[in-house]
Amino acid sequence: MSSNTLLTLAQSCRQGALSLGILPLAERNQALATVAEALAQATPEILAANEADCHQALEMGIAKPLYDRLKLSGSKLQATITGVKEVQDLADPLGEVSLHRQLDEGLILKRVACPLGVVGVIFEARPEALIQITSLALKSGNGVILKGGKEATHSCQVLTQVIKQALASTAVSPEVVQLLTTREEIRALLELDQYLDLIIPRGSNEFVRYIQQNTQIPVLGHADGICHLYLDQAADVPQAIAVTVDAKTQYPAACNAIETLLVHQAIAPQILPTLADALQAKGVVLRGDAATQALIACDPATEADWRTEYSDLILAIKVVDSLEAAIKHINTYGSKHTDGIITEDLVVAQAFLDQVDAAGVYHNCSTRFADGFRYGFGAEVGISTQKMPPRGPVGLEGLVTYKYQLRGQGHIVATYSGAQAKPFQHRDL
């Protein structure tokens, strides 16, 4: 696509978004219902396109974690379509008044939620992400320009075609959903700060850094998902084993799967042999520090392992002598994504939740819950590990901003200035 064509595409998307942003909730919801129905009817076509992508990816030697993300099974597609319907059922994010204040008689201030405008989302192999992102964009009144991984090109093209055809029969312009297919288009997109309001990159640390350093458009995203689980000396052992196995093996390619397990030295001799058997039964390759190797058979862990997101059935294990040591390790090596503790000591648990620097901090549950769908957001556009909000799984609230609406009756600032200045009332309504 030429730069002029991309510019036209961005302009059309923005124009469509302006109309979408003022549509009543009922019409936005009807568009979502129509899209969900169209996706359900096109299931065979979508799965066939994904099968072609998977076949081609295997021939090119795709890594297993990436292949797992690329593969779109019938059940995964159905769950994603259900997510569209759940987004439809969510409260309207637009028009919410978060401040209603009388500055003076007849001078009324409101802070009202409104769409961002146009969002560019560059995501990894997962084709279902296109559906999730689009549904959130439609609900929140935003246009969206999508760029999926090259390995998912056929899947993304078919999905976009189905969605745009569905929107053509609704009050929403199909122009609000656009798809890019080449890496060159990404570079050109980053220069369109006049037409895009936010970029959300989902990929490697290197890729996210590239996006941040090569655009003037605000960027929201996370890079690595180096998640930890700490088994405290007061952990319930059966619970600790069950949660660890789930957090590592339920879907190891996910960014919220744990990559490092920290175990308090007081329970390490008791729990590690049984835990190692449970993990290895699931095919997990274990790497441990010297203290871990003294208790179980495993490969040695190096400094690099503490900084690695495996996205695979590999787990690094370290024995620590205190809660403080566990927190220090997490805050040193973690990616500020999601970290958890297993303990029956509520004081220790609260200290962990307060002191670990991450978007998600969990007590006695799997890190795999870090997900917009599981949080009740319907879906997510991504997970943000930055400190400024939105943080963690980003749903509708991350796609809206606000504006201050002030209504008066000929009020002028001079009335409230100078020696005879009239005081403001500043009364919340």
C-alpha positions in Angstrom: 0.0 0.0 0.0 1.4 3.4 -1.0 1.7 6.2 1.6 -1.1 8.2 -0.2 -3.4 5.1 0.0 -2.6 4.6 3.6 -3.3 8.3 4.3 -6.7 8.0 2.5 -7.4 4.9 4.6 -6.6 6.7 7.8 -8.7 9.7 6.8 -11.7 7.5 6.0 -11.3 5.6 9.3 -11.3 8.9 11.2 -14.3 10.2 9.4 -16.2 7.0 10.1 -15.1 7.2 13.7 -16.5 10.7 14.1 -19.9 9.4 13.1 -19.6 6.3 15.2 -18.8 8.2 18.3 -22.1 10.0 18.3 -24.3 7.0 17.5 -26.8 6.0 20.2 -25.9 2.9 22.3 -28.6 0.9 20.7 -27.1 1.3 17.3 -23.6 0.4 18.4 -25.0 -2.6 20.2 -26.9 -3.7 17.1 -23.7 -3.5 15.1 -22.0 -5.8 17.6 -24.9 -8.2 17.4 -24.7 -8.2 13.6 -21.0 -8.8 13.6 -21.3 -11.7 16.1 -23.9 -13.3 13.9 -21.9 -12.9 10.8 -18.8 -14.4 12.4 -20.8 -17.4 13.6 -22.1 -18.0 10.1 -18.7 -17.6 8.5 -17.0 -20.1 10.9 -16.1 -22.6 8.2 -14.5 -19.9 6.1 -12.6 -18.5 9.0 -11.3 -21.8 10.2 -10.2 -22.7 6.6 -8.2 -19.5 6.3 -6.6 -20.1 9.7 -5.7 -23.7 8.7 -4.0 -22.3 5.6 -2.0 -19.9 7.9 -1.1 -22.7 10.2 0.1 -25.0 7.4 2.2 -22.2 5.9 3.6 -21.3 9.3 4.7 -24.9 10.0 6.5 -25.0 6.6 8.4 -21.9 7.7 9.4 -23.5 11.0 7.2 -21.3 13.3 8.1 -21.6 17.0 5.7 -23.7 19.0 4.5 -20.9 21.4 3.7 -18.7 18.3 2.0 -21.6 16.6 -0.2 -22.1 19.7 -1.3 -18.5 19.5 -2.0 -18.7 15.8 -4.1 -21.8 15.9 -7.8 -20.9 15.9 -9.9 -23.9 16.9 -13.6 -24.0 16.7 -14.0 -23.7 20.4 -11.6 -20.7 20.6 -13.5 -18.9 17.8 -16.9 -19.6 19.5 -15.5 -18.3 22.8 -14.4 -15.1 21.1 -17.8 -14.6 19.4 -19.3 -15.0 22.9 -17.0 -12.3 24.0 -18.4 -10.0 21.4 -21.9 -10.6 22.8 -20.6 -9.9 26.3 -19.1 -6.6 25.1 -22.6 -5.8 23.7 -24.0 -6.4 27.2 -21.6 -4.0 29.0 -22.6 -0.6 30.1 -22.1 2.3 27.7 -18.7 3.8 28.2 -19.6 7.0 26.4 -21.5 9.9 28.0 -20.7 9.0 31.6 -20.5 12.1 33.7 -17.6 11.8 36.2 -17.9 15.5 37.4 -21.0 17.7 37.6 -20.4 21.0 39.3 -22.0 24.4 39.6 -19.3 27.0 39.4 -21.8 29.7 39.8 -25.5 30.2 39.3 -26.2 29.2 35.7 -22.5 28.2 35.0 -22.4 24.4 35.0 -19.4 22.2 34.4 -19.5 18.5 33.4 -16.7 16.0 32.7 -18.0 13.6 30.1 -16.6 10.4 28.7 -16.0 10.4 24.9 -14.1 8.2 22.3 -10.4 8.6 21.7 -11.0 8.6 17.9 -8.8 6.2 15.9 -6.7 3.5 17.5 -3.9 1.6 15.8 -3.4 -1.9 17.1 -0.4 -4.0 16.1 -0.7 -7.5 17.5 1.0 -10.9 17.4 -0.2 -14.1 15.8 -3.5 -14.4 17.6 -6.3 -13.9 15.0 -9.0 -13.8 17.7 -7.4 -10.6 19.0 -8.7 -8.9 15.9 -12.3 -9.7 16.9 -11.8 -8.7 20.5 -10.2 -5.4 19.6 -12.8 -4.6 17.0 -15.7 -5.3 19.3 -14.3 -3.0 22.0 -13.6 -0.3 19.4 -17.2 -0.4 18.1 -18.7 -0.3 21.6 -16.5 2.7 22.6 -17.1 4.6 19.4 -13.6 4.4 18.0 -12.2 3.6 14.6 -9.5 0.9 14.5 -6.6 0.2 12.2 -5.3 -3.3 12.7 -2.1 -5.0 11.8 -1.8 -8.7 12.6 1.3 -10.9 12.5 2.4 -11.9 9.0 1.8 -15.6 10.0 -2.0 -14.7 10.5 -2.5 -12.8 7.2 -5.2 -15.1 5.7 -7.1 -15.3 9.0 -7.1 -11.5 9.5 -8.1 -10.8 6.0 -11.1 -13.1 6.2 -12.1 -11.8 9.6 -11.9 -8.2 8.5 -13.9 -8.9 5.4 -16.7 -10.6 7.4 -16.8 -7.8 9.9 -16.9 -5.0 7.3 -19.6 -6.8 5.3 -21.7 -7.1 8.5 -21.2 -3.4 9.3 -22.5 -2.4 5.9 -26.0 -3.4 6.9 -25.9 -1.3 10.1 -25.6 2.4 11.0 -21.9 2.0 11.5 -19.6 2.7 8.5 -17.4 -0.2 7.5 -14.6 2.3 7.1 -14.1 2.3 10.9 -12.4 -1.1 10.6 -9.2 -1.2 8.5 -6.5 -3.8 8.1 -2.9 -3.5 7.2 -0.9 -6.5 5.9 2.8 -5.4 5.5 5.6 -4.3 7.8 6.2 -1.2 5.6 2.7 0.0 6.4 3.5 0.0 10.1 6.4 2.4 9.5 4.1 4.7 7.5 1.3 4.4 10.1 3.6 5.7 12.8 3.9 9.0 11.0 0.1 9.6 10.9 -0.2 11.4 14.3 -2.7 13.8 12.8 -5.2 10.9 12.3 -4.4 8.4 15.0 -4.9 9.0 18.7 -3.3 5.9 20.2 -1.1 3.0 19.2 -1.3 -0.3 21.0 1.6 -2.7 20.1 1.5 -6.3 21.3 4.7 -8.2 20.7 8.3 -8.6 21.8 10.1 -6.1 24.1 12.2 -5.1 21.1 9.2 -4.4 18.9 7.4 -2.4 21.5 10.5 -0.3 22.1 10.8 0.3 18.4 7.2 1.6 18.2 7.7 3.9 21.2 10.9 5.4 19.7 9.5 5.9 16.2 6.2 7.7 16.6 4.7 10.9 18.2 1.5 9.0 18.7 0.8 8.0 22.3 1.7 4.3 22.9 0.1 1.9 25.3 1.4 -1.6 25.6 3.5 -4.2 27.3 6.5 -6.0 26.2 7.6 -9.0 28.2 5.4 -11.1 30.4 7.8 -12.3 33.0 5.4 -13.4 35.7 6.3 -14.9 39.1 4.7 -17.1 41.7 6.0 -17.1 45.3 5.3 -20.0 47.6 5.5 -18.7 51.1 6.5 -20.7 54.2 2.8 -20.5 55.2 1.5 -21.8 51.9 -1.1 -24.6 51.8 0.9 -27.2 50.0 -1.8 -28.9 47.9 -3.1 -25.5 46.9 0.4 -24.3 46.0 1.0 -27.3 43.7 -2.4 -26.9 42.0 -2.0 -23.2 41.4 1.7 -23.5 40.2 0.7 -26.2 37.7 -2.1 -24.2 36.3 -0.1 -20.9 36.2 2.6 -22.7 34.1 0.9 -25.3 32.0 -2.7 -24.2 31.4 -1.6 -22.2 28.4 2.2 -21.7 28.6 2.3 -19.4 25.5 0.2 -16.8 27.2 1.9 -13.6 28.6 0.3 -14.3 32.0 1.8 -17.7 32.5 4.5 -17.8 35.2 8.2 -18.0 34.1 9.8 -18.0 37.5 8.8 -19.8 40.7 10.1 -18.6 44.0 10.0 -21.0 47.0 10.6 -20.2 50.7 13.5 -22.3 52.0 11.4 -23.4 55.0 9.0 -25.4 52.7 11.3 -26.1 49.8 12.4 -29.6 50.9 8.8 -30.6 51.5 7.1 -29.2 48.4 9.7 -29.2 45.6 10.0 -33.0 45.0 6.2 -33.4 44.7 5.8 -30.2 42.7 8.6 -31.2 40.3 6.8 -34.5 39.7 3.6 -32.7 39.0 5.2 -30.2 36.6 7.3 -32.8 34.8 4.2 -35.0 34.3 2.9 -32.0 32.2 6.1 -31.9 30.2 7.7 -28.9 32.0 11.5 -28.5 31.8 12.8 -27.3 35.2 15.8 -25.0 35.7 16.9 -24.2 39.2 19.4 -22.4 41.3 21.9 -24.3 43.5 19.5 -24.7 46.4 16.8 -26.1 44.1 19.3 -28.5 42.4 20.1 -29.9 45.8 16.5 -30.9 46.3 15.4 -32.0 42.8 16.9 -33.1 39.5 16.8 -30.1 37.2 18.9 -28.1 34.8 21.0 -25.2 36.3 19.4 -21.8 36.1 21.6 -18.8 35.0 21.1 -15.1 35.4 19.6 -15.0 32.0 16.7 -17.3 33.1 15.5 -14.8 35.6 15.0 -12.3 32.7 13.5 -14.7 30.2 9.9 -15.0 29.0 9.9 -18.6 27.8 6.3 -18.7 26.6 6.8 -22.5 26.7 6.9 -25.4 29.1 10.1 -24.2 30.9 10.1 -22.9 34.4 13.0 -21.3 36.4 13.0 -22.0 40.2 14.7 -20.2 43.0 14.8 -20.8 46.7 14.6 -17.6 48.8 15.0 -17.1 52.5 12.3 -14.5 53.1 9.3 -12.6 51.8 11.6 -9.6 51.4 14.0 -11.6 49.2 11.1 -12.8 47.0 9.8 -9.2 46.6 13.2 -7.9 45.8 13.7 -10.6 43.1 10.3 -9.9 41.5 10.9 -6.1 41.5 14.4 -6.6 40.0 13.5 -9.1 37.2 9.8 -8.9 36.7 8.1 -7.1 33.8 5.4 -5.5 36.0 2.8 -7.7 34.4 1.3 -10.2 37.0 2.8 -11.8 40.1 1.3 -13.9 42.8 1.8 -15.3 46.3 0.5 -18.5 47.9 0.2 -18.2 51.6 -2.2 -18.6 54.5 -0.6 -15.7 56.3 -2.8 -12.7 55.6 -0.2 -10.2 56.9 2.4 -11.6 54.6 -0.1 -11.7 51.7 -0.9 -8.0 52.2 2.8 -7.0 52.3 3.3 -8.8 49.0 0.3 -7.1 47.4 1.4 -3.7 48.6 5.1 -4.0 47.7 5.3 -5.9 44.5 5.5 -3.5 41.6 3.1 -5.0 39.0 -0.1 -4.3 37.2 -1.6 -7.4 38.8 -0.8 -8.8 42.2 -2.6 -12.0 43.2 -3.1 -14.0 46.4 -3.8 -17.7 46.4 -4.8 -17.9 42.7 -3.3 -18.4 39.3 -1.7 -15.6 37.3 -3.7 -16.9 34.3 -6.6 -14.9 35.6 -4.9 -11.7 34.2 -7.2 -11.3 31.2 -9.8 -8.8 30.2 -12.4 -11.5 29.4 -12.0 -13.1 32.9 -12.2 -9.6 34.5 -15.6 -9.1 32.9 -14.4 -6.6 30.3 -15.8 -8.8 27.5 -12.4 -8.7 25.9 -9.2 -6.6 26.0 -7.2 -4.6 23.5 -4.1 -5.5 25.3 -2.3 -5.5 28.7 -0.5 -2.4 29.9 2.4 -2.6 32.3 3.0 1.1 32.4 2.4 3.1 35.6 0.0 5.6 34.1 -3.6 4.3 33.6 -5.0 2.3 32.1 -2.9 -0.5 33.6 -3.2 -4.2 33.4 -5.9 -5.8 31.0 -7.3 -2.9 29.1 -11.0 -3.0 28.2 -13.4 -0.2 27.3 -12.0 2.2 29.9 -8.7 2.3 28.0 -10.4 3.4 24.8 -12.3 6.5 26.1 -11.1 9.9 27.3 -13.2 12.8 28.5 -13.9 16.4 27.7 -15.0 19.2 30.0 -18.4 20.7 28.9 -19.1 24.1 30.4 -22.5 25.7 29.9 -23.2 29.3 30.9 -25.6 32.2 30.3 -23.2 34.9 29.1 -20.8 34.5 32.0 -17.4 36.3 31.7 -14.2 35.8 33.6 -14.0 39.5 34.5 -16.9 39.0 36.9 -14.6 36.7 39.0 -11.4 38.9 38.8 -10.2 42.0 40.5 -10.9 43.7 43.8 -14.7 43.2 43.5 -14.4 39.6 42.3 -17.4 37.4 42.7 -16.5 34.1 44.5 -17.2 30.8 42.8 -19.7 28.4 44.3 -18.0 25.2 43.3 -21.0 23.1 44.4 -21.2 19.5 43.2 -24.6 18.6 41.8 
